[in-house]
Amino acid sequence: MDAQQPKRKTTKVGVVVGKKMTKTVTVLVSRQVRHPVYKKIVRKRKTFLAHDGSDRCQLGDVVRIVETRPISKRKKWRVLEVIGRTTALRPGEVEADLEGSQP
């Protein structure tokens, strides 16, 4: 890395599964990896807290988050854009939809 070139920031795409805090959303990011020994595809999921300053995200929205400076103890991501909108869902429906999509 040269001093002239800025470091590229990591971006991830996930689904908003929680919106109980002010200006903060919980984003679930899913990925598929191949098991090193058994060679089977395994789904891994992780949640991130992301800063949503304008409160534009709703439950079930597909969003792109970008790594940023630490905003609080666990919040180190920021919502970059809302990729896909969804109709307003109740909190339990988002998790039920995600659980139902996995075998």
Rosetta blueprint (number, residue, H / E / L):
1 M L
2 D L
3 A L
4 Q L
5 Q L
6 P L
7 K L
8 R L
9 K L
10 T L
11 T E
12 K E
13 V E
14 G E
15 V E
16 V E
17 V E
18 G E
19 K E
20 K E
21 M E
22 T L
23 K L
24 T E
25 V E
26 T E
27 V E
28 L E
29 V E
30 S E
31 R E
32 Q E
33 V E
34 R E
35 H L
36 P L
37 V L
38 Y L
39 K L
40 K L
41 I E
42 V E
43 R E
44 K E
45 R E
46 K E
47 T E
48 F E
49 L E
50 A E
51 H E
52 D L
53 G L
54 S L
55 D L
56 R L
57 C L
58 Q L
59 L L
60 G L
61 D L
62 V E
63 V E
64 R E
65 I E
66 V E
67 E E
68 T L
69 R L
70 P L
71 I L
72 S L
73 K L
74 R L
75 K E
76 K E
77 W E
78 R E
79 V E
80 L E
81 E E
82 V E
83 I E
84 G E
85 R L
86 T L
87 T L
88 A L
89 L L
90 R L
91 P H
92 G H
93 E H
94 V H
95 E H
96 A H
97 D H
98 L H
99 E H
100 G H
101 S L
102 Q L
103 P L
